[in-house]
Amino acid sequence: MNDFYTILNYVNKMIYEPNDLTVNSVQEEKQNSRYGAGTFRLSSRTVRFRVAIYNSDQSRAVCCILGKRRK
């Protein structure tokens, strides 16, 4: 469940699109693919995206997003 594109697509449909936010410049971090890691642009912000599994059977996933304003 730590597939970057699958989780990002879900978050995009549930959170970003309903709030008129546009995701672009999507790049999976191949060296960190095990963690579902990547970056993308969200409006004027660059976002680093990670997927964190929070239970042992991996039936649920949490998306962690961090963004900073581009100077």
C-alpha positions as CSV (number, residue, x, y, z in Angstrom):
1,M,0.0,0.0,0.0
2,N,3.0,2.3,-0.2
3,D,2.7,2.8,-3.9
4,F,3.4,6.5,-4.4
5,Y,1.1,7.1,-7.4
6,T,-1.8,5.1,-6.0
7,I,-1.8,7.0,-2.7
8,L,-1.2,10.4,-4.4
9,N,-4.1,9.8,-6.7
10,Y,-6.4,9.0,-3.8
11,V,-5.3,12.1,-1.8
12,N,-5.7,14.2,-5.0
13,K,-9.3,13.1,-5.5
14,M,-10.3,13.3,-1.9
15,I,-8.5,16.5,-0.8
16,Y,-6.8,18.6,-3.5
17,E,-9.3,18.5,-6.3
18,P,-12.3,19.4,-4.1
19,N,-10.4,22.4,-2.9
20,D,-9.4,23.5,-6.4
21,L,-5.7,22.7,-5.8
22,T,-3.7,21.5,-8.8
23,V,-1.0,18.8,-8.6
24,N,1.7,18.9,-11.2
25,S,5.4,18.1,-11.7
26,V,5.0,14.8,-10.0
27,Q,8.2,12.8,-9.5
28,E,8.5,9.5,-7.6
29,E,11.8,9.1,-5.7
30,K,13.0,5.8,-7.0
31,Q,15.7,5.5,-4.4
32,N,12.9,5.7,-1.7
33,S,10.1,3.8,-3.5
34,R,9.9,1.4,-0.6
35,Y,8.4,4.3,1.4
36,G,6.1,5.6,-1.3
37,A,8.1,8.7,-1.6
38,G,8.0,11.5,-4.1
39,T,7.7,15.2,-4.7
40,F,5.2,17.4,-6.6
41,R,4.0,21.0,-7.0
42,L,0.8,22.0,-5.4
43,S,-0.1,25.6,-6.4
44,S,3.1,27.6,-5.5
45,R,4.4,25.0,-3.1
46,T,6.8,22.1,-3.4
47,V,5.6,19.1,-1.5
48,R,7.6,16.1,-0.3
49,F,5.3,13.1,0.1
50,R,5.7,10.0,2.1
51,V,3.4,7.1,2.9
52,A,3.6,5.7,6.4
53,I,2.1,2.4,7.4
54,Y,0.8,2.6,11.0
55,N,-0.2,-0.9,11.8
56,S,1.5,-4.3,11.5
57,D,-0.9,-5.9,8.9
58,Q,-0.6,-2.8,6.6
59,S,-4.3,-2.6,6.0
60,R,-4.3,1.2,6.5
61,A,-2.0,3.9,5.3
62,V,-1.4,7.5,6.3
63,C,-0.1,10.1,3.9
64,C,2.5,12.5,5.2
65,I,2.9,15.7,3.4
66,L,5.3,18.6,4.0
67,G,5.4,21.7,1.9
68,K,7.4,24.9,1.8
69,R,6.8,28.1,-0.1
70,R,9.1,28.5,-3.1
71,K,11.2,31.7,-2.9
